[in-house]
């Protein structure tokens, strides 16, 4: 048995076919190509910049925020972003060893 939480899927199934009006003078092949592009388009974050950010802190106290609950649908997105930032050296894992209380 797996420890993973069950995944939920939502499907929107419809017979509604969108009509695209790109002008009467466009050839049928071009019209079909444009329609295929519009139907299959999925936005992706691809833009990058050469900007480098430096954060200056006023002390050596680690910055820490308490974990927050995320909807299941967003956990995978956040995990992928954390993995990417870790691989790129933007963030690093922090392990705090607490001294024993006397």
Biopython code that builds the backbone (N, CA, C, O; Angstrom):
import numpy as np
from Bio.PDB.StructureBuilder import StructureBuilder

atoms = [
    (1, "UNK", "N", (0.842, -1.181, 0.000)),
    (1, "UNK", "CA", (0.000, 0.000, 0.000)),
    (1, "UNK", "C", (0.881, 1.236, 0.000)),
    (1, "UNK", "O", (1.890, 1.268, 0.705)),
    (2, "UNK", "N", (0.541, 2.216, -0.743)),
    (2, "UNK", "CA", (1.330, 3.438, -0.895)),
    (2, "UNK", "C", (1.008, 4.440, 0.201)),
    (2, "UNK", "O", (-0.125, 4.515, 0.676)),
    (3, "UNK", "N", (2.039, 5.225, 0.606)),
    (3, "UNK", "CA", (1.844, 6.288, 1.590)),
    (3, "UNK", "C", (1.339, 7.561, 0.941)),
    (3, "UNK", "O", (0.979, 8.509, 1.639)),
    (4, "UNK", "N", (1.307, 7.599, -0.371)),
    (4, "UNK", "CA", (0.911, 8.814, -1.085)),
    (4, "UNK", "C", (-0.578, 9.076, -0.908)),
    (4, "UNK", "O", (-1.385, 8.150, -0.832)),
    (5, "UNK", "N", (-0.918, 10.339, -0.845)),
    (5, "UNK", "CA", (-2.321, 10.732, -0.752)),
    (5, "UNK", "C", (-2.996, 10.497, -2.094)),
    (5, "UNK", "O", (-2.355, 10.610, -3.139)),
    (6, "UNK", "N", (-4.284, 10.170, -2.074)),
    (6, "UNK", "CA", (-4.975, 9.966, -3.353)),
    (6, "UNK", "C", (-5.089, 11.276, -4.121)),
    (6, "UNK", "O", (-5.272, 12.342, -3.534)),
    (7, "UNK", "N", (-4.979, 11.179, -5.443)),
    (7, "UNK", "CA", (-5.081, 12.366, -6.294)),
    (7, "UNK", "C", (-6.514, 12.549, -6.751)),
    (7, "UNK", "O", (-7.231, 11.579, -6.997)),
    (8, "UNK", "N", (-6.924, 13.808, -6.861)),
    (8, "UNK", "CA", (-8.242, 14.130, -7.389)),
    (8, "UNK", "C", (-8.072, 14.712, -8.777)),
    (8, "UNK", "O", (-7.168, 15.515, -9.008)),
    (9, "UNK", "N", (-8.918, 14.323, -9.690)),
    (9, "UNK", "CA", (-8.873, 14.840, -11.046)),
    (9, "UNK", "C", (-10.227, 15.443, -11.389)),
    (9, "UNK", "O", (-11.271, 14.882, -11.058)),
    (10, "UNK", "N", (-10.197, 16.584, -12.051)),
    (10, "UNK", "CA", (-11.416, 17.224, -12.520)),
    (10, "UNK", "C", (-11.307, 17.346, -14.030)),
    (10, "UNK", "O", (-10.343, 17.915, -14.541)),
    (11, "UNK", "N", (-12.274, 16.824, -14.735)),
    (11, "UNK", "CA", (-12.281, 16.887, -16.186)),
    (11, "UNK", "C", (-13.477, 17.707, -16.645)),
    (11, "UNK", "O", (-14.594, 17.511, -16.167)),
    (12, "UNK", "N", (-13.241, 18.616, -17.564)),
    (12, "UNK", "CA", (-14.322, 19.389, -18.171)),
    (12, "UNK", "C", (-14.540, 18.831, -19.569)),
    (12, "UNK", "O", (-13.745, 19.086, -20.474)),
    (13, "UNK", "N", (-15.588, 18.091, -19.742)),
    (13, "UNK", "CA", (-15.869, 17.467, -21.030)),
    (13, "UNK", "C", (-17.040, 18.198, -21.663)),
    (13, "UNK", "O", (-18.095, 18.362, -21.050)),
    (14, "UNK", "N", (-16.839, 18.631, -22.893)),
    (14, "UNK", "CA", (-17.877, 19.394, -23.576)),
    (14, "UNK", "C", (-17.816, 19.131, -25.073)),
    (14, "UNK", "O", (-16.766, 18.794, -25.621)),
    (15, "UNK", "N", (-18.941, 19.289, -25.709)),
    (15, "UNK", "CA", (-18.998, 19.194, -27.168)),
    (15, "UNK", "C", (-18.894, 20.565, -27.803)),
    (15, "UNK", "O", (-18.951, 20.693, -29.026)),
    (16, "UNK", "N", (-18.743, 21.587, -26.981)),
    (16, "UNK", "CA", (-18.683, 22.963, -27.470)),
    (16, "UNK", "C", (-17.393, 23.179, -28.251)),
    (16, "UNK", "O", (-16.302, 23.039, -27.697)),
    (17, "UNK", "N", (-17.507, 23.512, -29.508)),
    (17, "UNK", "CA", (-16.348, 23.786, -30.352)),
    (17, "UNK", "C", (-16.308, 25.283, -30.603)),
    (17, "UNK", "O", (-17.253, 25.862, -31.139)),
    (18, "UNK", "N", (-15.211, 25.897, -30.210)),
    (18, "UNK", "CA", (-15.068, 27.336, -30.379)),
    (18, "UNK", "C", (-14.881, 27.687, -31.852)),
    (18, "UNK", "O", (-14.206, 26.968, -32.589)),
    (19, "UNK", "N", (-15.477, 28.783, -32.265)),
    (19, "UNK", "CA", (-15.327, 29.277, -33.628)),
    (19, "UNK", "C", (-14.350, 30.443, -33.607)),
    (19, "UNK", "O", (-14.474, 31.352, -32.785)),
    (20, "UNK", "N", (-13.396, 30.415, -34.498)),
    (20, "UNK", "CA", (-12.400, 31.470, -34.593)),
    (20, "UNK", "C", (-12.603, 32.223, -35.900)),
    (20, "UNK", "O", (-12.603, 31.623, -36.975)),
    (21, "UNK", "N", (-12.774, 33.524, -35.806)),
    (21, "UNK", "CA", (-12.962, 34.347, -37.003)),
    (21, "UNK", "C", (-11.664, 35.091, -37.270)),
    (21, "UNK", "O", (-11.384, 36.104, -36.628)),
    (22, "UNK", "N", (-10.869, 34.596, -38.212)),
    (22, "UNK", "CA", (-9.596, 35.255, -38.525)),
    (22, "UNK", "C", (-9.634, 35.937, -39.884)),
    (22, "UNK", "O", (-8.598, 36.357, -40.398)),
    (23, "UNK", "N", (-10.810, 36.048, -40.461)),
    (23, "UNK", "CA", (-10.956, 36.781, -41.716)),
    (23, "UNK", "C", (-11.314, 35.874, -42.873)),
    (23, "UNK", "O", (-10.912, 34.711, -42.896)),
    (24, "UNK", "N", (-12.075, 36.396, -43.848)),
    (24, "UNK", "CA", (-12.525, 35.569, -44.973)),
    (24, "UNK", "C", (-11.448, 35.320, -46.024)),
    (24, "UNK", "O", (-11.573, 34.383, -46.812)),
    (25, "UNK", "N", (-10.387, 36.138, -46.058)),
    (25, "UNK", "CA", (-9.378, 36.004, -47.111)),
    (25, "UNK", "C", (-8.276, 34.993, -46.774)),
    (25, "UNK", "O", (-7.349, 34.806, -47.562)),
    (26, "UNK", "N", (-8.371, 34.348, -45.625)),
    (26, "UNK", "CA", (-7.358, 33.383, -45.192)),
    (26, "UNK", "C", (-7.672, 32.015, -45.806)),
    (26, "UNK", "O", (-8.826, 31.587, -45.849)),
    (27, "UNK", "N", (-6.613, 31.337, -46.281)),
    (27, "UNK", "CA", (-6.812, 30.015, -46.890)),
    (27, "UNK", "C", (-7.274, 29.008, -45.832)),
    (27, "UNK", "O", (-7.057, 29.196, -44.635)),
    (28, "UNK", "N", (-7.909, 27.944, -46.300)),
    (28, "UNK", "CA", (-8.427, 26.923, -45.389)),
    (28, "UNK", "C", (-7.292, 26.267, -44.597)),
    (28, "UNK", "O", (-7.450, 25.995, -43.407)),
    (29, "UNK", "N", (-6.152, 26.011, -45.241)),
    (29, "UNK", "CA", (-5.010, 25.396, -44.557)),
    (29, "UNK", "C", (-4.493, 26.304, -43.445)),
    (29, "UNK", "O", (-4.236, 25.846, -42.332)),
    (30, "UNK", "N", (-4.339, 27.607, -43.752)),
    (30, "UNK", "CA", (-3.868, 28.558, -42.738)),
    (30, "UNK", "C", (-4.873, 28.655, -41.601)),
    (30, "UNK", "O", (-4.490, 28.700, -40.432)),
    (31, "UNK", "N", (-6.156, 28.689, -41.939)),
    (31, "UNK", "CA", (-7.209, 28.751, -40.924)),
    (31, "UNK", "C", (-7.125, 27.530, -39.996)),
    (31, "UNK", "O", (-7.227, 27.666, -38.777)),
    (32, "UNK", "N", (-6.940, 26.339, -40.579)),
    (32, "UNK", "CA", (-6.818, 25.117, -39.777)),
    (32, "UNK", "C", (-5.570, 25.148, -38.901)),
    (32, "UNK", "O", (-5.609, 24.719, -37.747)),
    (33, "UNK", "N", (-4.458, 25.657, -39.447)),
    (33, "UNK", "CA", (-3.217, 25.756, -38.673)),
    (33, "UNK", "C", (-3.384, 26.697, -37.482)),
    (33, "UNK", "O", (-2.959, 26.385, -36.370)),
    (34, "UNK", "N", (-4.008, 27.852, -37.724)),
    (34, "UNK", "CA", (-4.226, 28.828, -36.647)),
    (34, "UNK", "C", (-5.158, 28.249, -35.591)),
    (34, "UNK", "O", (-4.914, 28.406, -34.394)),
    (35, "UNK", "N", (-6.213, 27.587, -36.017)),
    (35, "UNK", "CA", (-7.152, 26.984, -35.070)),
    (35, "UNK", "C", (-6.458, 25.916, -34.226)),
    (35, "UNK", "O", (-6.688, 25.832, -33.019)),
    (36, "UNK", "N", (-5.611, 25.098, -34.858)),
    (36, "UNK", "CA", (-4.878, 24.064, -34.117)),
    (36, "UNK", "C", (-3.954, 24.696, -33.079)),
    (36, "UNK", "O", (-3.845, 24.197, -31.959)),
    (37, "UNK", "N", (-3.292, 25.789, -33.447)),
    (37, "UNK", "CA", (-2.429, 26.486, -32.489)),
    (37, "UNK", "C", (-3.226, 27.042, -31.315)),
    (37, "UNK", "O", (-2.814, 26.905, -30.163)),
    (38, "UNK", "N", (-4.359, 27.664, -31.599)),
    (38, "UNK", "CA", (-5.172, 28.254, -30.540)),
    (38, "UNK", "C", (-5.752, 27.201, -29.607)),
    (38, "UNK", "O", (-5.822, 27.412, -28.396)),
    (39, "UNK", "N", (-6.167, 26.073, -30.163)),
    (39, "UNK", "CA", (-6.757, 25.019, -29.349)),
    (39, "UNK", "C", (-5.698, 24.337, -28.479)),
    (39, "UNK", "O", (-5.972, 23.992, -27.329)),
    (40, "UNK", "N", (-4.497, 24.141, -29.015)),
    (40, "UNK", "CA", (-3.463, 23.405, -28.281)),
    (40, "UNK", "C", (-2.574, 24.296, -27.416)),
    (40, "UNK", "O", (-1.687, 23.784, -26.732)),
    (41, "UNK", "N", (-2.782, 25.605, -27.425)),
    (41, "UNK", "CA", (-1.916, 26.524, -26.681)),
    (41, "UNK", "C", (-2.011, 26.269, -25.182)),
    (41, "UNK", "O", (-3.106, 26.161, -24.630)),
    (42, "UNK", "N", (-0.873, 26.176, -24.539)),
    (42, "UNK", "CA", (-0.773, 26.070, -23.086)),
    (42, "UNK", "C", (0.284, 27.077, -22.645)),
    (42, "UNK", "O", (1.435, 26.975, -23.069)),
    (43, "UNK", "N", (-0.073, 28.040, -21.810)),
    (43, "UNK", "CA", (0.910, 29.039, -21.391)),
    (43, "UNK", "C", (2.020, 28.405, -20.556)),
    (43, "UNK", "O", (1.750, 27.568, -19.695)),
    (44, "UNK", "N", (3.242, 28.795, -20.806)),
    (44, "UNK", "CA", (4.401, 28.312, -20.059)),
    (44, "UNK", "C", (5.251, 29.497, -19.654)),
    (44, "UNK", "O", (5.373, 30.475, -20.391)),
    (45, "UNK", "N", (5.832, 29.397, -18.480)),
    (45, "UNK", "CA", (6.727, 30.449, -18.015)),
    (45, "UNK", "C", (8.100, 30.175, -18.625)),
    (45, "UNK", "O", (8.804, 29.269, -18.181)),
    (46, "UNK", "N", (8.485, 30.952, -19.639)),
    (46, "UNK", "CA", (9.754, 30.695, -20.308)),
    (46, "UNK", "C", (10.683, 31.898, -20.288)),
    (46, "UNK", "O", (11.849, 31.773, -20.662)),
    (47, "UNK", "N", (10.201, 33.058, -19.862)),
    (47, "UNK", "CA", (11.019, 34.256, -19.915)),
    (47, "UNK", "C", (12.005, 34.277, -18.746)),
    (47, "UNK", "O", (11.627, 34.060, -17.595)),
    (48, "UNK", "N", (13.267, 34.540, -19.059)),
    (48, "UNK", "CA", (14.287, 34.667, -18.027)),
    (48, "UNK", "C", (15.017, 35.990, -18.214)),
    (48, "UNK", "O", (14.973, 36.597, -19.284)),
    (49, "UNK", "N", (15.684, 36.420, -17.161)),
    (49, "UNK", "CA", (16.465, 37.656, -17.226)),
    (49, "UNK", "C", (17.839, 37.406, -16.629)),
    (49, "UNK", "O", (18.065, 36.390, -15.973)),
    (50, "UNK", "N", (18.747, 38.332, -16.857)),
    (50, "UNK", "CA", (20.093, 38.226, -16.298)),
    (50, "UNK", "C", (20.231, 39.051, -15.022)),
    (50, "UNK", "O", (21.339, 39.450, -14.662)),
    (51, "UNK", "N", (19.134, 39.307, -14.346)),
    (51, "UNK", "CA", (19.158, 40.101, -13.120)),
    (51, "UNK", "C", (19.562, 39.205, -11.955)),
    (51, "UNK", "O", (19.066, 38.086, -11.817)),
    (52, "UNK", "N", (20.462, 39.705, -11.124)),
    (52, "UNK", "CA", (20.879, 38.973, -9.943)),
    (52, "UNK", "C", (20.451, 39.762, -8.717)),
    (52, "UNK", "O", (20.641, 40.977, -8.661)),
    (53, "UNK", "N", (19.878, 39.086, -7.743)),
    (53, "UNK", "CA", (19.368, 39.727, -6.543)),
    (53, "UNK", "C", (20.265, 39.391, -5.368)),
    (53, "UNK", "O", (20.668, 38.242, -5.188)),
    (54, "UNK", "N", (20.573, 40.393, -4.576)),
    (54, "UNK", "CA", (21.355, 40.187, -3.366)),
    (54, "UNK", "C", (20.556, 40.729, -2.188)),
    (54, "UNK", "O", (20.128, 41.884, -2.200)),
    (55, "UNK", "N", (20.356, 39.903, -1.179)),
    (55, "UNK", "CA", (19.628, 40.315, 0.017)),
    (55, "UNK", "C", (20.639, 40.481, 1.143)),
    (55, "UNK", "O", (21.328, 39.533, 1.522)),
    (56, "UNK", "N", (20.717, 41.688, 1.666)),
    (56, "UNK", "CA", (21.633, 41.974, 2.765)),
    (56, "UNK", "C", (20.860, 41.884, 4.073)),
    (56, "UNK", "O", (19.864, 42.579, 4.270)),
    (57, "UNK", "N", (21.330, 41.022, 4.958)),
    (57, "UNK", "CA", (20.676, 40.872, 6.259)),
    (57, "UNK", "C", (21.492, 41.598, 7.318)),
    (57, "UNK", "O", (22.691, 41.816, 7.146)),
    (58, "UNK", "N", (20.842, 41.968, 8.409)),
    (58, "UNK", "CA", (21.520, 42.755, 9.443)),
    (58, "UNK", "C", (22.125, 41.903, 10.544)),
    (58, "UNK", "O", (22.743, 42.450, 11.457)),
    (59, "UNK", "N", (21.976, 40.621, 10.496)),
    (59, "UNK", "CA", (22.538, 39.762, 11.529)),
    (59, "UNK", "C", (22.715, 38.355, 11.003)),
    (59, "UNK", "O", (22.467, 38.081, 9.829)),
    (60, "UNK", "N", (23.150, 37.459, 11.885)),
    (60, "UNK", "CA", (23.365, 36.082, 11.461)),
    (60, "UNK", "C", (22.235, 35.152, 11.903)),
    (60, "UNK", "O", (22.359, 33.932, 11.802)),
    (61, "UNK", "N", (21.142, 35.724, 12.390)),
    (61, "UNK", "CA", (19.994, 34.923, 12.793)),
    (61, "UNK", "C", (19.302, 34.387, 11.537)),
    (61, "UNK", "O", (18.964, 35.163, 10.642)),
    (62, "UNK", "N", (19.087, 33.067, 11.460)),
    (62, "UNK", "CA", (18.445, 32.493, 10.277)),
    (62, "UNK", "C", (17.023, 33.035, 10.091)),
    (62, "UNK", "O", (16.319, 33.322, 11.059)),
    (63, "UNK", "N", (16.629, 33.164, 8.845)),
    (63, "UNK", "CA", (15.269, 33.579, 8.523)),
    (63, "UNK", "C", (14.428, 32.316, 8.435)),
    (63, "UNK", "O", (14.780, 31.381, 7.716)),
    (64, "UNK", "N", (13.333, 32.288, 9.155)),
    (64, "UNK", "CA", (12.505, 31.091, 9.191)),
    (64, "UNK", "C", (11.036, 31.482, 9.218)),
    (64, "UNK", "O", (10.635, 32.378, 9.961)),
    (65, "UNK", "N", (10.252, 30.813, 8.416)),
    (65, "UNK", "CA", (8.802, 30.975, 8.434)),
    (65, "UNK", "C", (8.176, 29.623, 8.731)),
    (65, "UNK", "O", (8.646, 28.593, 8.247)),
    (66, "UNK", "N", (7.128, 29.629, 9.516)),
    (66, "UNK", "CA", (6.425, 28.388, 9.829)),
    (66, "UNK", "C", (5.791, 27.816, 8.566)),
    (66, "UNK", "O", (5.322, 28.566, 7.710)),
    (67, "UNK", "N", (5.776, 26.498, 8.449)),
    (67, "UNK", "CA", (5.138, 25.885, 7.286)),
    (67, "UNK", "C", (3.647, 26.204, 7.254)),
    (67, "UNK", "O", (3.007, 26.341, 8.296)),
    (68, "UNK", "N", (3.113, 26.317, 6.064)),
    (68, "UNK", "CA", (1.682, 26.569, 5.894)),
    (68, "UNK", "C", (1.082, 25.450, 5.070)),
    (68, "UNK", "O", (1.745, 24.864, 4.214)),
    (69, "UNK", "N", (-0.158, 25.167, 5.333)),
    (69, "UNK", "CA", (-0.844, 24.131, 4.560)),
    (69, "UNK", "C", (-1.163, 24.650, 3.169)),
    (69, "UNK", "O", (-1.525, 25.812, 2.981)),
    (70, "UNK", "N", (-1.020, 23.764, 2.210)),
    (70, "UNK", "CA", (-1.337, 24.094, 0.818)),
    (70, "UNK", "C", (-2.405, 23.142, 0.310)),
    (70, "UNK", "O", (-2.476, 21.993, 0.747)),
    (71, "UNK", "N", (-3.232, 23.611, -0.606)),
    (71, "UNK", "CA", (-4.152, 22.677, -1.259)),
    (71, "UNK", "C", (-3.345, 21.603, -1.992)),
    (71, "UNK", "O", (-2.255, 21.871, -2.498)),
    (72, "UNK", "N", (-3.881, 20.410, -2.042)),
    (72, "UNK", "CA", (-3.176, 19.296, -2.668)),
    (72, "UNK", "C", (-2.758, 19.625, -4.093)),
    (72, "UNK", "O", (-1.691, 19.206, -4.542)),
    (73, "UNK", "N", (-3.598, 20.375, -4.806)),
    (73, "UNK", "CA", (-3.302, 20.694, -6.202)),
    (73, "UNK", "C", (-2.092, 21.602, -6.353)),
    (73, "UNK", "O", (-1.480, 21.635, -7.420)),
    (74, "UNK", "N", (-1.731, 22.347, -5.297)),
    (74, "UNK", "CA", (-0.596, 23.269, -5.382)),
    (74, "UNK", "C", (0.698, 22.682, -4.825)),
    (74, "UNK", "O", (1.773, 23.232, -5.066)),
    (75, "UNK", "N", (0.618, 21.588, -4.094)),
    (75, "UNK", "CA", (1.816, 21.013, -3.466)),
    (75, "UNK", "C", (2.866, 20.602, -4.489)),
    (75, "UNK", "O", (4.053, 20.867, -4.300)),
    (76, "UNK", "N", (2.441, 19.960, -5.566)),
    (76, "UNK", "CA", (3.374, 19.505, -6.596)),
    (76, "UNK", "C", (4.081, 20.689, -7.248)),
    (76, "UNK", "O", (5.281, 20.627, -7.514)),
    (77, "UNK", "N", (3.346, 21.760, -7.504)),
    (77, "UNK", "CA", (3.932, 22.959, -8.109)),
    (77, "UNK", "C", (4.985, 23.552, -7.182)),
    (77, "UNK", "O", (6.075, 23.909, -7.627)),
    (78, "UNK", "N", (4.665, 23.657, -5.902)),
    (78, "UNK", "CA", (5.602, 24.224, -4.930)),
    (78, "UNK", "C", (6.820, 23.319, -4.771)),
    (78, "UNK", "O", (7.947, 23.808, -4.704)),
    (79, "UNK", "N", (6.606, 22.010, -4.709)),
    (79, "UNK", "CA", (7.734, 21.076, -4.589)),
    (79, "UNK", "C", (8.689, 21.198, -5.770)),
    (79, "UNK", "O", (9.906, 21.179, -5.588)),
    (80, "UNK", "N", (8.145, 21.323, -6.979)),
    (80, "UNK", "CA", (8.997, 21.479, -8.165)),
    (80, "UNK", "C", (9.783, 22.786, -8.106)),
    (80, "UNK", "O", (10.958, 22.817, -8.472)),
    (81, "UNK", "N", (9.145, 23.868, -7.648)),
    (81, "UNK", "CA", (9.830, 25.159, -7.550)),
    (81, "UNK", "C", (10.946, 25.097, -6.507)),
    (81, "UNK", "O", (12.033, 25.629, -6.733)),
    (82, "UNK", "N", (10.686, 24.453, -5.369)),
    (82, "UNK", "CA", (11.709, 24.305, -4.328)),
    (82, "UNK", "C", (12.880, 23.486, -4.853)),
    (82, "UNK", "O", (14.034, 23.845, -4.618)),
    (83, "UNK", "N", (12.604, 22.391, -5.560)),
    (83, "UNK", "CA", (13.678, 21.579, -6.144)),
    (83, "UNK", "C", (14.518, 22.395, -7.119)),
    (83, "UNK", "O", (15.746, 22.306, -7.112)),
    (84, "UNK", "N", (13.852, 23.194, -7.961)),
    (84, "UNK", "CA", (14.572, 24.026, -8.933)),
    (84, "UNK", "C", (15.453, 25.050, -8.221)),
    (84, "UNK", "O", (16.613, 25.232, -8.591)),
    (85, "UNK", "N", (14.910, 25.718, -7.203)),
    (85, "UNK", "CA", (15.689, 26.721, -6.460)),
    (85, "UNK", "C", (16.862, 26.074, -5.728)),
    (85, "UNK", "O", (17.940, 26.662, -5.647)),
    (86, "UNK", "N", (16.661, 24.869, -5.197)),
    (86, "UNK", "CA", (17.744, 24.166, -4.505)),
    (86, "UNK", "C", (18.847, 23.798, -5.493)),
    (86, "UNK", "O", (20.027, 23.983, -5.196)),
    (87, "UNK", "N", (18.479, 23.281, -6.663)),
    (87, "UNK", "CA", (19.465, 22.907, -7.679)),
    (87, "UNK", "C", (20.235, 24.117, -8.196)),
    (87, "UNK", "O", (21.415, 24.004, -8.526)),
    (88, "UNK", "N", (19.579, 25.273, -8.270)),
    (88, "UNK", "CA", (20.227, 26.490, -8.765)),
    (88, "UNK", "C", (20.967, 27.255, -7.672)),
    (88, "UNK", "O", (21.534, 28.314, -7.941)),
    (89, "UNK", "N", (20.970, 26.738, -6.445)),
    (89, "UNK", "CA", (21.695, 27.384, -5.360)),
    (89, "UNK", "C", (21.009, 28.626, -4.810)),
    (89, "UNK", "O", (21.636, 29.413, -4.101)),
    (90, "UNK", "N", (19.735, 28.812, -5.125)),
    (90, "UNK", "CA", (19.005, 29.976, -4.630)),
    (90, "UNK", "C", (18.649, 29.789, -3.160)),
    (90, "UNK", "O", (18.728, 30.730, -2.371)),
    (91, "UNK", "N", (18.259, 28.575, -2.797)),
    (91, "UNK", "CA", (17.967, 28.250, -1.406)),
    (91, "UNK", "C", (18.744, 26.994, -1.046)),
    (91, "UNK", "O", (19.232, 26.279, -1.922)),
    (92, "UNK", "N", (18.852, 26.737, 0.235)),
    (92, "UNK", "CA", (19.519, 25.520, 0.676)),
    (92, "UNK", "C", (18.774, 24.953, 1.871)),
    (92, "UNK", "O", (18.073, 25.670, 2.586)),
    (93, "UNK", "N", (18.938, 23.659, 2.074)),
    (93, "UNK", "CA", (18.311, 23.006, 3.214)),
    (93, "UNK", "C", (18.990, 23.490, 4.488)),
    (93, "UNK", "O", (20.204, 23.691, 4.513)),
    (94, "UNK", "N", (18.210, 23.675, 5.536)),
    (94, "UNK", "CA", (18.737, 24.145, 6.813)),
    (94, "UNK", "C", (18.317, 23.155, 7.883)),
    (94, "UNK", "O", (17.128, 22.891, 8.067)),
    (95, "UNK", "N", (19.286, 22.614, 8.580)),
    (95, "UNK", "CA", (19.011, 21.666, 9.653)),
    (95, "UNK", "C", (19.482, 22.291, 10.958)),
    (95, "UNK", "O", (20.665, 22.594, 11.111)),
    (96, "UNK", "N", (18.569, 22.484, 11.890)),
    (96, "UNK", "CA", (18.877, 23.100, 13.173)),
    (96, "UNK", "C", (19.012, 22.009, 14.218)),
    (96, "UNK", "O", (18.099, 21.208, 14.420)),
    (97, "UNK", "N", (20.147, 21.987, 14.871)),
    (97, "UNK", "CA", (20.368, 21.031, 15.946)),
    (97, "UNK", "C", (20.134, 21.778, 17.251)),
    (97, "UNK", "O", (20.892, 22.680, 17.606)),
    (98, "UNK", "N", (19.091, 21.398, 17.954)),
    (98, "UNK", "CA", (18.734, 22.079, 19.197)),
    (98, "UNK", "C", (19.519, 21.468, 20.357)),
    (98, "UNK", "O", (19.600, 20.246, 20.476)),
    (99, "UNK", "N", (20.098, 22.318, 21.214)),
    (99, "UNK", "CA", (20.795, 21.778, 22.389)),
    (99, "UNK", "C", (19.779, 21.189, 23.373)),
    (99, "UNK", "O", (18.631, 21.628, 23.451)),
    (100, "UNK", "N", (20.231, 20.202, 24.104)),
    (100, "UNK", "CA", (19.349, 19.575, 25.091)),
    (100, "UNK", "C", (19.066, 20.559, 26.216)),
    (100, "UNK", "O", (19.958, 21.293, 26.642)),
    (101, "UNK", "N", (17.829, 20.576, 26.695)),
    (101, "UNK", "CA", (17.467, 21.454, 27.812)),
    (101, "UNK", "C", (17.991, 20.848, 29.099)),
    (101, "UNK", "O", (17.893, 19.641, 29.321)),
    (102, "UNK", "N", (18.557, 21.714, 29.955)),
    (102, "UNK", "CA", (19.104, 21.184, 31.209)),
    (102, "UNK", "C", (18.196, 21.422, 32.372)),
    (102, "UNK", "O", (18.517, 21.034, 33.495)),
]
sb = StructureBuilder()
sb.init_structure("model")
sb.init_model(0)
sb.init_chain("A")
sb.init_seg("    ")
for serial, (resi, resn, name, xyz) in enumerate(atoms, 1):
    if name == "N":
        sb.init_residue(resn, " ", resi, " ")
    sb.init_atom(name, np.array(xyz, "f"), 0.0, 1.0, " ", f" {name:<3s}", serial, name[0])
structure = sb.get_structure()
